[in-house]
């Protein structure tokens, strides 16, 4: 009787192991998952809108900054002087325009009895010219004021400044990228899935993410599938027609298509650096409750060891 019980238990364990192995093999070959996934985030290239000497850089590399925080200050004294000069030009042309206005009005009132029509027209033309110069001076003043405002470079959003490669005392040019801002709360995953598994992926599907070298399992949802990828077998010739490579290998590798995955809000609080890799498994909504089952744990182990 004891021998029969041992045999029965052994058979049951073998059957359960076979089922687990089969499910794991089916998952490995058919389920949508990939080790080729990367953490990504929205990155803003910070470039000044004015040129000049950097007078202040009150940040350090990889610092978390708030929206509106000062990142750098560029040669404010020079641009303050330029604004003062532009304002002086405006005041000069305002005074000149008022004088030309009085002169033109006086000549119009005197009329042709006191002077020629040509002199009256000349006075009106001078007034129009000065008004035009005043408009140009006003525009130049507004531009100088804008340049002065742009000498203080502010953070456009909350995030981390990284790759800071400029320091106080350096001369930088307008449009020169000085630092990158990785926006906080904008992290997502780009998972490069095989094309043979795309038909099993739907928007809103639940996703598990395991960063490389970590046992932590993050969660997310499928946002979208890329609408197209580059065709490396086709190029345009000199006439604009497509030239297609006629070589066809006996073993055809499935193309990989980017799938965008949104991280759960809780995962945004402690994100992994953009560009780092991870393993992604699309578990579907129906399987959300099975993530801690022995089969799921075995799948995670298989993904770690390839």
For each residue, the residues with C-beta under 8 A, 3 or more apart:
1: 4 5
2: 5 6
3: 6 7
4: 1 7 8
5: 1 2 8 9
6: 2 3 9 10
7: 3 4 10 11
8: 4 5 11 12
9: 5 6 12 13
10: 6 7 13 14
11: 7 8 14 15
12: 8 9 15 16
13: 9 10 16 17
14: 10 11 17 18
15: 11 12 18 19
16: 12 13 19 20
17: 13 14 20 21
18: 14 15 21 22
19: 15 16 22 23
20: 16 17 23 24 294 295 298
21: 17 18 24 25
22: 18 19 25 26
23: 19 20 26 27 295
24: 20 21 27 28 295 298 299 302
25: 21 22 28 29
26: 22 23 29 30 31
27: 23 24 30 31 33 295 299
28: 24 25 31 299 302
29: 25 26
30: 26 27 197 200
31: 26 27 28 197 200 281 282
32: 193 197 198 200 201 281 282
33: 27 279 280 281 282 303
34: 37 191 192 193 194 256 279 280
35: 277 279 303 306
36: 191 192 256 277
37: 34 189 190 191 192 209 261 277 278 279 280
38: 189 190 274 275 276 277 278
39: 187 188 189 211 271 272 273 274 275 276 277 278
40: 187 188 189 190 274 275
41: 182 183 186 187 188 271 274
42: 182 183 186
43: 180 181 182 183 274
44: 156 157 159 180 181 183
45: 177 180 181
46: 71 153 156 161 177 178 179 180 181
47: 174 175 176 177 178
48: 51 72 74 150 153 172 174 175 176 178
49: 147 150 174 175
50: 74 75 79 147 150 151 174
51: 48 74 171 172 173 174
52: 74 75 78 79 151 171 172
53: 74 75 169 170 171
54: 57 72 73 74 75 166 167 168 169 170 171 172
55: 73 74 75 76 168
56: 70 72 73 168
57: 54 71 72 73 164 166 167 168
58: 70 71 72 73
59: 63 65 69 71 72 161 164 179
60: 63 164
61: 161 162 163 164
62: 160 161 162
63: 59 60 160 161
64: 158 159 160 184
65: 59 69 71 155 158 159 160 161 181
66: 69 155 158
67: 154 155 156 157 158
68: 154 155
69: 59 65 66 154 155
70: 56 58 73 152 153 154
71: 46 57 58 59 65 153 154 155 161 179
72: 48 54 56 57 58 59 152 153 166 178
73: 54 55 56 57 58 70 76 151 152 153
74: 48 50 51 52 53 54 55 151 152 153 172
75: 50 52 53 54 55 78 79 151
76: 55 73 79 80 148 151 152
77: 80 81
78: 52 75 81 82
79: 50 52 75 76 82 83 144 147 148 151
80: 76 77 83 84 148
81: 77 78 84 85
82: 78 79 85 86 144 147 148
83: 79 80 86 87 141 144 145 147 148
84: 80 81 87 88
85: 81 82 88 89 144
86: 82 83 89 90 137 140 141 143 144 145
87: 83 84 90 91 141 144
88: 84 85 91 92
89: 85 86 92 93 137 140 141
90: 86 87 93 94 134 137 138 141
91: 87 88 94 95
92: 88 89 95 96 137
93: 89 90 96 97 130 133 134 137
94: 90 91 97 98 134
95: 91 92 98 99
96: 92 93 99 100 130 133 134
97: 93 94 100 101 127 130 131 134
98: 94 95 101 102
99: 95 96 102 103
100: 96 97 103 104 123 126 127 130
101: 97 98 104 105 127
102: 98 99 105 106
103: 99 100 106 107 123 126 127
104: 100 101 107 108 120 123 124 126 127
105: 101 102 108 109
106: 102 103 109 110
107: 103 104 110 115 119 120 123
108: 104 105 111 120 124
109: 105 106
110: 106 107 113 114 115
111: 108 114 115 120
112: 115 116 117 120
113: 110
114: 110 111
115: 107 110 111 112 119 120
116: 112 119 120
117: 112 120 121
118: 121 122
119: 107 115 116 122 123
120: 104 107 108 111 112 115 116 117 123 124
121: 117 118 124 125
122: 118 119 125 126
123: 100 103 104 107 119 120 126 127
124: 104 108 120 121 127 128
125: 121 122 128 129
126: 100 103 104 122 123 129 130
127: 97 100 101 103 104 123 124 130 131
128: 124 125 131 132
129: 125 126 132 133
130: 93 96 97 100 126 127 133 134
131: 97 127 128 134 135
132: 128 129 135 136
133: 93 96 129 130 136 137
134: 90 93 94 96 97 130 131 137 138
135: 131 132 138 139
136: 132 133 139 140
137: 86 89 90 92 93 133 134 140 141
138: 90 134 135 141 142
139: 135 136 142 143
140: 86 89 136 137 143 144
141: 83 86 87 89 90 137 138 144 145
142: 138 139 145 146
143: 86 139 140 146 147
144: 79 82 83 85 86 87 140 141 147 148
145: 83 86 141 142 148 149
146: 142 143 149 150
147: 49 50 79 82 83 143 144 150 151
148: 76 79 80 82 83 144 145 151
149: 145 146 152
150: 48 49 50 146 147 153
151: 50 52 73 74 75 76 79 147 148
152: 70 72 73 74 76 149
153: 46 48 70 71 72 73 74 150 178
154: 67 68 69 70 71
155: 65 66 67 68 69 71 158 159 161 181
156: 44 46 67 181
157: 44 67 181 183 184
158: 64 65 66 67 155 183 184 185
159: 44 64 65 155 181 182 183 184 186
160: 62 63 64 65 181 182 184
161: 46 59 61 62 63 65 71 155 164 179 180 181
162: 61 62 179 180 181 182
163: 61 179 180
164: 57 59 60 61 161 178 179
165: 178 179
166: 54 57 72 170 172 178 179
167: 54 57 170
168: 54 55 56 57
169: 53 54
170: 53 54 166 167
171: 51 52 53 54
172: 48 51 52 54 74 166 176 178
173: 51 176
174: 47 48 49 50 51
175: 47 48 49
176: 47 48 172 173
177: 45 46 47 180
178: 46 47 48 72 153 164 165 166 172
179: 46 59 71 161 162 163 164 165 166
180: 43 44 45 46 161 162 163 177
181: 43 44 45 46 65 155 156 157 159 160 161 162
182: 41 42 43 159 160 162 186 274
183: 41 42 43 44 157 158 159 186
184: 64 157 158 159 160 268
185: 158 268
186: 41 42 159 182 183
187: 39 40 41 263 267 268 271 272 274
188: 39 40 41 220 223 260 261 262 263
189: 37 38 39 40 207 209 220 260 261 262 263 278 280
190: 37 38 40 258 259 260 261
191: 34 36 37 207 258 259 261 280
192: 34 36 37 256 257 258 259
193: 32 34 197 198 201 256 257 259
194: 34 197 198 254 255 256 257
195: 198 254 255 256 257
196: 254
197: 30 31 32 193 194 200 201
198: 32 193 194 195 201 225 257 259
199:
200: 30 31 32 197 282
201: 32 193 197 198 205 222 225 259 282
202: 205 222
203: 222 223 224
204: 221 222 285
205: 201 202 221 222 282 283 284 285
206: 219 220 221 282 283 284 285 287 288
207: 189 191 219 220 221 222 261 280 281 282 283
208: 217 218 219 280 281 283 291
209: 37 189 217 218 219 220 261 263 267 278 279 280 281
210: 214 215 216 217 218 278 279 280 281 300 303 304
211: 39 214 216 218 272 276 277 278
212: 276 277 278 279
213:
214: 210 211
215: 210
216: 210 211
217: 208 209 210 291 300
218: 208 209 210 211 263 264 267 278
219: 206 207 208 209 263 264 267
220: 188 189 206 207 209 261 262 263 264 267
221: 204 205 206 207 261 262 264
222: 201 202 203 204 205 207 225 259 260 261 282
223: 188 203 260 261 262
224: 203 259 260
225: 198 201 222 257 258 259 260
226: 229 257 258 259 260
227:
228:
229: 226 255 256 257 258
230:
231: 234
232:
233: 244 245
234: 231 242 243 244 245
235: 242 243
236: 240 241 242 243
237: 240 241 242 243
238:
239:
240: 236 237
241: 236 237
242: 234 235 236 237
243: 234 235 236 237
244: 233 234
245: 233 234
246:
247:
248: 252
249: 252
250:
251:
252: 248 249
253:
254: 194 195 196
255: 194 195 229
256: 34 36 192 193 194 195 229
257: 192 193 194 195 198 225 226 229
258: 190 191 192 225 226 229
259: 190 191 192 193 198 201 222 224 225 226
260: 188 189 190 222 223 224 225 226
261: 37 188 189 190 191 207 209 220 221 222 223 280
262: 188 189 220 221 223
263: 187 188 189 209 218 219 220 267 268 271
264: 218 219 220 221 267 268
265: 268 269
266: 269
267: 187 209 218 219 220 263 264 270 271
268: 184 185 187 263 264 265 271
269: 265 266
270: 267
271: 39 41 187 263 267 268 274
272: 39 187 211 276 278
273: 39 276
274: 38 39 40 41 43 182 187 271
275: 38 39 40
276: 38 39 211 212 272 273
277: 35 36 37 38 39 211 212
278: 37 38 39 189 209 210 211 212 218 272
279: 33 34 35 37 209 210 212 303 304
280: 33 34 37 189 191 207 208 209 210 261
281: 31 32 33 207 208 209 210 299 303
282: 31 32 33 200 201 205 206 207 222
283: 205 206 207 208 287 288 290 291 296
284: 205 206 287 288
285: 204 205 206 288
286:
287: 206 283 284 290 291
288: 206 283 284 285 291
289:
290: 283 287 293 295 296
291: 208 217 283 287 288 296
292: 296 297
293: 290 296 297
294: 20 297 298
295: 20 23 24 27 290 298 299
296: 283 290 291 292 293 299 300
297: 292 293 294 300 301
298: 20 24 294 295 301 302
299: 24 27 28 281 295 296 302 303
300: 210 217 296 297 303 304
301: 297 298 304 305
302: 24 28 298 299 305 306
303: 33 35 210 279 281 299 300 306
304: 210 279 300 301
305: 301 302
306: 35 302 303
